[in-house]
């Protein structure tokens, strides 16, 4: 259910009579088909399937069961009720896996969620051998991998459960193969990227095609610090219930859905309910390229998750709440033709330009802290010497230092500070406060925009290692509000 794993008790009872196999407990189609899989698996590994009236109950009865994850538990319950295996270990083990007709134990979705529920408890989990590496980060769980049902039979017949050995995996330090040094020029955009990474701020880049917007966005995740253990487990739980391949444990996910993505694909849906792109980007980066081309209802659905950090997917029979604390990075052209900065190329009328930019609503735009224009690369940067390869390490070190300052100060990123917390932690120098008031009046900024402006200025101060927000920090934060300046100039 979402990323939760409620326990299901499998009971079996065999009575004399005409052979039959009844499965009860609100089992959906795939679960009911377990009768044939379990019968064939038990017989094909050399064990006996009972000849009589066999009843298997999946409790609680009012919880809908989906998929083949109950096959292994059903087979063990049948073997226990027919006295083919000893029951002394059953109260210390849980079973999770699908069975093939020949008794092989197959991997299932949601195994990491189930293992997380057992973390720190004196219970073991029997899963498919192919999922041992997936569950390796959970050192507090006794994992018993099994390739076949016969392996499970031998485990239950052993006098004592064997000691499990934790599997140690090498942890990558950052996203490989993507470096800021690949991007020529764009000093202001790179600075905006560093500020966004340092404070967890949402970012919008506007510019003509081919200026490096997508390249910059794809390098943001590599600038962010590694996930903590608890955060990495949250991300692993999300990917455990999806069909998407999970990033390496500890690395932040990066999702870039196509602009034709539907509302259900973005926020979650289906039957059973599956997580959407905003949940798969939890604790990571969600990149929306060609932002105005997304459907209007898809963009408006992002407004609440951007503020709350989670999303509730409600259906008639079920409501699931998924985490969605992601960092939004978006890119767009300035007009439909993409060349508004160059009158020789642009074919769009002023009305077309306004209509194109109006596809992004004011409430959504107000939630984006940093907006930067990415212009054409100057000739001296395009043909000059490439940026130094150490650029990533320098930016990553500054970002990590800024993160440490924020966690020590408030226990959260600047982008997530509430109104009272901004007043408490953001100390404005007198000239900075005067500049902020004048800017708010000049550009008619909303209260939310003023708060977000203070958050960005605070992040810039953190990057500089300053405890007080100076006027220079506020001035730089104002340069990242391009749309506000344009709208005020039009008025």
ABEGO torsion letter per residue (X at the ends): XEABBBBBBBBBBBBBEBBBBBBBGGBBAAAAAAAAAAAAAAAAAGBBBBBEBBBBBBOBAABBBBEAAAAAAAAAAAAAAAGABBAAAAAABBBBEBBBAAGBBBBBBGAAAAAAAABGBBBBBBBBAAAAAAAAABAABBBBBBABAAAAAAAAABABBBBBBBBBBBBBABBBGBBAAABBEGAAAAAAAAAAAAAGBBBBBBEBBGAGAAAAAAAAAAABBBBBAAAAAAAAAAAAABABBBBBBGBBBBBBBBAABBAAAAAEEEOBBBBBAAAAABGBBBBBBGAAABBAAAAAAAAAAAAAGBBBBBBAABBBBBBBBBBBBBBBBABAAGAAABAAABABBAAAAAAAAAABBAAAAAABABBBBBBBBBAAAAABBBBBAAAAAAAAAAAAAAAAAAAAAAGBBAAABBAAAAAAABBBBAAAAAAAAAAAAAAGBBAAAAAAAAAAAAAAAAAAGBABBBAAAAAAAAAABAAAAAAAAAX
